[in-house]
Amino acid sequence: MKTSRTAEGAKAAGGARGAGRAPGKRERLAAAAARVLHEKGVEQTTLADIARVADVPVGNVYYYFKTKNELVEAAIQAHGAGLEELIARLDALPDPQERLKALLAGWVGQRELTARYGCPTGSLASELDKRADGLDVAVAEVVRRLIDWAEAQFAEMGREDSRELAVALVAAYQGISLLTNTLRDPGLMLAEGDRLERWIDSLR
């Protein structure tokens, strides 16, 4: 995917990210949980793994999170907060087509990570779908929020089939994430990003 002013605009809109106070231990543990669960999966991740990445003594973890499930829930919330930050940056762009292309640019920019571990939210959702503790519902809300936002962009472009288009976009991303990870080929996501850019252009 070519670097465009859309992607540059999204990057500029996110320039203030990370400003303000340093995150506390709870926030660091939640962010670390999101990262480690992405890299190792739910079943293989231990509280010690998360504590190490968060640079928090493992004994302190229980002060903030009593169970591993609570940490998984915190990781889901971190994914949701990250999505809201992304949406805020994308919404600073003036045109819905630019916003959608900036979203694509962000996905493609993470292709090396996706090739190693898959989509952070999608792979977590796939794991949690096999459980019956309600965490599957929580992660589904994050995915639904992305679809709802994409639907709003297509609607602003004047498309009456905006919901279907939003589902198709997110499904294409999840599908190419799976293939990129399975085949360990970041180029697949790069090519699909170019195709989806042309698809978005064709919808005007």
Secondary structure, 3 states (H helix, E strand, C coil): CCCCHHHHHHHHHCCCCCCCCCCCHHHHHHHHHHHHHHHHCCCCCCHHHHHHHHCCCHHHHHHHCCCHHHHHHHHHHHHHHHHHHHHHHHHCCCCHHHHHHHHHHHHHHCHHHHHHHCCHHHHHHHHHCCCCCCHHHHHHHHHHHHHHHHHHHHHHCCCCCHHHHHHHHHHHHHHHHHHHHHHCCHHHHHHHHHHHHHHHHHCC
